[in-house]
Amino acid sequence: MYDVVVIGAGPSGATAAEDLARSGKRVAMLDRDGRIKPCGGAVPPRLIEDFHIPDSQIVAKIDTARMISPTQRRVDIPIENGFVGMVDREHFDEFLRQRAKSAGAHRYTGTFIRIDRDAQGAKVIYRDKISGNTLELATKLVIGADGARSKVALQEVPGGDKIPYVIAYHEIIEAPGKVGEYDPKRCDVIYDGTISPDFYGWVFPHGKSASVGMGTGIDGIDLKQATAALRASSGLADCKTIRKEGAPIPLRPMDRWDNGRDVVLAGDAAGVVAPSSGEGIYYAMVGGRVAATAATACLESGRVKDLQLARKLFMREHKGVFKVLGAMQNAYYRSDERRERFVSLCHDIDVQRLTFEAYMNKRLVKARPLAHLKIGLKNLAHLTRLVSETRV
């Protein structure tokens, strides 16, 4: 009998399993083998510090972010007093799983089927990868960390079938040195309706490789063709393709993360990907940590209501950031004209500083109220067309 079975062992599930194991709980993590999520791989300094990520996992350190508008306007934003770290999910996720295993978590490889229950508790039913047999893991609690369109959420949590998402697709390529539009020290974010009519494209360096991709929630968009166009415009069309990956990315946190009995969600399964930026690794790992905290509280108190702590703790710290980013996406991603104005707004030094301070530290910056007022007025001017698109 396990205290907790964690279903899904990406950054969220592996973090939850490690935290639970280190706190002395008997924990198992179940994961499909060989799945790699499409991801730009950017991680802020706060993630590196909070989750003790060794420098060996950081495959590149980025000092500039470039925003590219529909008319190919380029705004380079320097990253002051730090860097954005880049990880390769193929190796980073496995590092986290191995660390959880070293902490004492039991690792199983297979495909989740369903949760059954009897007088003794829950039983996670799964198909074992090696034998092909249908097996079970007896447990007191379950953490569903099995990604967007989570089977655990669908079966167990109200609203689990209604979470909105975009489809992300990327190609990992062998990266050259600095060539064409590609710079191994810079992340490019492309706000162009010909690449993505409702989200964005990206070119993110990973040291010896690079992630080139895009996301969209609109049916009928040819993701591979859009990515090919992005590679061509960046001078990367002839680079060798290492692998291709696609997956859904949720657009907002679910209203409820637990089933009021024995299941709590974490990471993409709970919808914790930042609006506008699509950033998910940091928030997934925080989601895993708060799910582990809620599960521990429930085990020790015997109160199933304590499973609600996961969402409460997460939203207490990050609700404000998600609200602002959601408003930004709704305001600026709806047309190329709006995206043009958004990139123009990013010329502003106050916008640049506050944006990256918030990104690096994962909280809204309150130290400069006049800067916030100036940004609000400039934002309003852009949205109401009081400012010309061509002005800096």
HELIX and SHEET records of a PDB file:
HELIX    1   1 PRO A   11  ARG A   22  1                                  12    
HELIX    2   2 PRO A   45  ASP A   50  1                                   6    
HELIX    3   3 ASP A   55  GLN A   57  5                                   3    
HELIX    4   4 ARG A   89  ALA A  103  1                                  15    
HELIX    5   5 LYS A  151  GLU A  156  1                                   6    
HELIX    6   6 LEU A  223  SER A  233  1                                  11    
HELIX    7   7 GLY A  267  ALA A  270  5                                   4    
HELIX    8   8 ILE A  281  SER A  301  1                                  21    
HELIX    9   9 VAL A  304  GLN A  308  5                                   5    
HELIX   10  10 LEU A  309  TYR A  332  1                                  24    
HELIX   11  11 ASP A  336  LEU A  345  1                                  10    
HELIX   12  12 ILE A  349  ASN A  361  1                                  13    
HELIX   13  13 PRO A  369  LEU A  383  1                                  15    
SHEET    1   A 6 VAL A 263  LEU A 265  0                                        
SHEET    2   A 6 THR A 134  GLY A 144  1                                        
SHEET    3   A 6 TYR A   2  ILE A   7  1                                        
SHEET    4   A 6 VAL A  27  ASP A  31  1                                        
SHEET    5   A 6 HIS A 106  ASP A 118  1                                        
SHEET    6   A 6 GLY A 121  ASP A 128 -1                                        
SHEET    1   B 3 ALA A  42  VAL A  43  0                                        
SHEET    2   B 3 VAL A  84  MET A  86 -1                                        
SHEET    3   B 3 ALA A  60  ILE A  62 -1                                        
SHEET    1   C 7 ARG A  74  PRO A  78  0                                        
SHEET    2   C 7 THR A  64  ILE A  68 -1                                        
SHEET    3   C 7 ARG A 186  ILE A 190  1                                        
SHEET    4   C 7 GLY A 201  HIS A 206 -1                                        
SHEET    5   C 7 SER A 209  THR A 216 -1                                        
SHEET    6   C 7 TYR A 165  GLU A 174 -1                                        
SHEET    7   C 7 THR A 241  PRO A 250 -1                                        
END                                                                             
